[in-house]
Amino acid sequence: MTARRVVVTGLGAITSLGHNVKEFRESIFAGRSGIRPLTCAETSKLRFTNGAEVVGFQPEDHFDAKLLDQLDRFTQFGLVAAEEAVRSSGLEITPEVKPRVGVVTGAAIGGKYFEEQAYSGLFANTRRPHPLTIPRGMSNAAASQIAMRLGFTGPVLNVSTACASANHAIAQAVMMLRLNVADVILAGGCEAPLLPGHLKMWEGLRVVSSDTCRPFSKDRKGMILGEGGAMLLLEDLDHAKSRGAMILGEVAGFGMSADAHHLTQPSAAGAAQAIDAALRDANIQPAQVGYVNAHGTGTLINDSTETEALRIVFREHADQLAVSSTKSMHGHTLGAAGAIEAVATVLALKEGVLPPTANFTEPDPACDLDVIPNEARRAQVEYAISNSFAFGGLNAVLVFKRWD
């Protein structure tokens, strides 16, 4: 039996670059960074003051007061992105459709806003925790709220694998669609980590930049944390065609691996294994890939290790690859990163424009790739990959194909 093909028919995004896909698209192709001084948390006692914050977002514009009481900020982002993805897809949500539509989200930390407030009040003996603190903070809250708000009764779940969460979620959705478990699945991720306590924990890791994120640059200083969410409406190709959907791209394959190496230090061999598995699943040769949306966090070890992994897999073709890290613009959104970068990759293939690596200053011999410095590039690419490599050595790579 031939596996079903999986296509993208809807996109949704809310990031520091804008509150929808249109604004996100304009920013990434302009090379405009959303990294700025944080206003949502006190930074005077931190070693860093910048982040990729979603500014100007008014939850009251999207949700009534009763529902808002149930929604942590990360869930709000997931719902906004999900509704945009469904709306843009033109999917008519009928009683017949609902049982065959699922939701798979990725969230590394889940709902920390209300949780931090609860612990603060508890330890200071000033207030009792809100009775909904647990269900508001659970990592699957966004997946459940999306299903309830849209009425989807197919398979619904959340994946939590640190910074690979969203890529794993999309891969899980592709598997379920291939196996005919559902006809349509909303897949992506959402995260809201810009909180005083959580920021302090990241400070302890000593991996956050003191100014900005400049992946692959010789003078890079580390990552910049971001928040937001993105969703892709994934659909069985025959189902999409039967309803006359506009197809934006195809998820041609995926690959996953575990480094089995170190809790925080990446392994080039493990990343290369995931990339190779993704190419084999897509049934393509390395030379067919024209663009890589890199994990590209901006840390010294990550960027050089990812470069090594790409050279292991692509060999001499690595010199022809266009590679960029859009984290230089929307920051590292942890569990949502893969979804935001998947949207960027689909847009790049569809429009024939490759987003740049912003904030680039000078080449690093350890990152000797074409990193599309600072300015977007017009290029017709048939296949692209999007990498996510997580703490704990968990790797997930997606292959996207341009839809003609």
PyMOL commands that set and color helices and strands:
alter all, ss='L'
color gray80, all
select helices_A, chain A and resi 21-30+59-61+65-68+73-89+98-100+113-123+133-137+141-150+162-178+196-205+237-242+268-282+286-288+300-320+327-330+334-351+365-367
alter helices_A, ss='H'
color red, helices_A
select strands_A, chain A and resi 6-14+36-37+50-51+101-106+156-159+184-191+228-236+249-258+289-293+322-324+353-354+377-378+383-390+394-401
alter strands_A, ss='S'
color yellow, strands_A
deselect
rebuild
show_as cartoon
